[in-house]
């Protein structure tokens, strides 16, 4: 892969989200603003862990550079997924942004106790949602240095 002219290489983003509307808005945010990053979507916590561990149908999955994780997921709750990621020697280096509708203090506190790298409340307004996704992208692509892909 050739690096873009601006020197910023695309990153692999794993979106763990079960709400089709939120998936669509995130995809549109990437498309509308020409975010070069590759977005892969899984729809529940068990699928997320299988993807990250490259199990079954995900044996050839590309390790993500960033995970956008909803908390309220079927099969395995987002909190459980976050805990599994951060206690796994091979996965813990991947930054995890909790992107959820919950504004509950206990969810915010628990996410940071489980070593989330950021906690972002999803705006319900489409334009604000696009703006939030762009800001996450800008921060993780242009501002911070991510660890090498595993």
N, C-alpha and C positions, 0 to 999 in steps of 0.2 A: 504494500500500500504506500503510495506517495503522499508525503505530508503536504497539506494545503500551503499556498503561497504565503499565508500569514504566519506560518510556522506552528500552528496549533493542529495537532493530530486529532482525528476523531477518536472518541472513546466509545466503549461498549457499555450500554446502560441496560440493566435488567429492571423492568417494571413488574412488581408483584401487586396485581390489582384484580379484584373480581367484578368490579362494576364496569360493564361495557361502556357506559357513558363517560366515565373517567378515563378509561383506556383510550376511547376515541378522542377526547379532548387533549390528552397527552400526545397522542400521535399527531393530531392537528397542530399542536404547538411546535412539535419538531418539524413538521412539513411546512407550515405557514412561515416560519422564521428561518427556514433553510438550515436548521441545526444539522450538522454533518454527522452527529453521533448516531450510532446504530442502536435502535431500540428493540429489545426483545421483550415479549410479554408472556408472563405465566399468570394463571388465574387463581391459584390457591397456594397455601403454605407448603403442603406436601410436594407439589409440583416445583415450587421454588427450591426446596432443598434437594430434590432429585436433579434439577438443572445445575445447581451449584456444585453438587458432588459428581456430576457427569454420570448419572445412573440411567440405565434403561435407554429410552428413546433419546436421552440427552448425552449419550456417550461422547459425541463429537461437539458438544456445546463449547462456545468460546467463553472463557472466563470474563465476567464483567469487571469494568473498572469502577463502576458505581451502581448501587442498588437503590431504587426508589420503592419503598415498602409501605403498603397499607397495613393498618393494624387489624382491622376486622375482616378476617379471611376465613373461608371454609376450610375444613379438614385440619389444617394447622394454623392456629392464630398467629398474627404477625409478631406478637410478643415472643412466642415460642420460636419462631423463625429467627428473629433477631438474637435471641439467646443462643440458639444452635450455631449461628454464623460466628458470633463473637467468642464462643468457646472452642471453635475449630481452628487449629493451628494454621491450616491452609487458607481459610476463608476470612479470618478476623482482620486482615489487612485491608479488605475491601470497604470503602466508606459506605455507610448506610444512612440514607435520608428517609426518615419516617415522613410519609406524605399521606395524611389522613384527615378525616372530617372531625375527629375528636379534639375537643378543646379542654378535656378534663385534666385537671392538675395531676391526678394519679397516673394517667396515661403518659403525660409529659415526663413526670418524675421517673416512672418505671422505664421508659424508653432510654433516658439518659443513664439510669442505673445499669441498664443492659448494654451500655456503650454505643448508643446511636450517635452518629456524627452530627446530626441535625434533626430537628423536629419542626415540620412545616404543616400548618393547618391549611387544607385545601379550600380555596375560595369557591363559592358556588357560582359566581359570575364568570362567564367564559373569558372575557378580556383580562380579568384579574388572574384567572387560572393560567392563561397563556403567559402573562407577565411573570408569575411565580416560576413556571417551568423555565422560562428564559433566564431568570436570575439564578436558578439552580445551575443551569447549564453554564452560564457565564462564570460563576464562581468556581465550579469544578473543572472547567476547561481552561479558563484564562487566568485565574487567580492562584489556585493551589497547585501544588505538584502532587500527582497521584503516584502511589507505589507502582512498580513494574507489574505487569499482568502475570498472574501465576500460571 
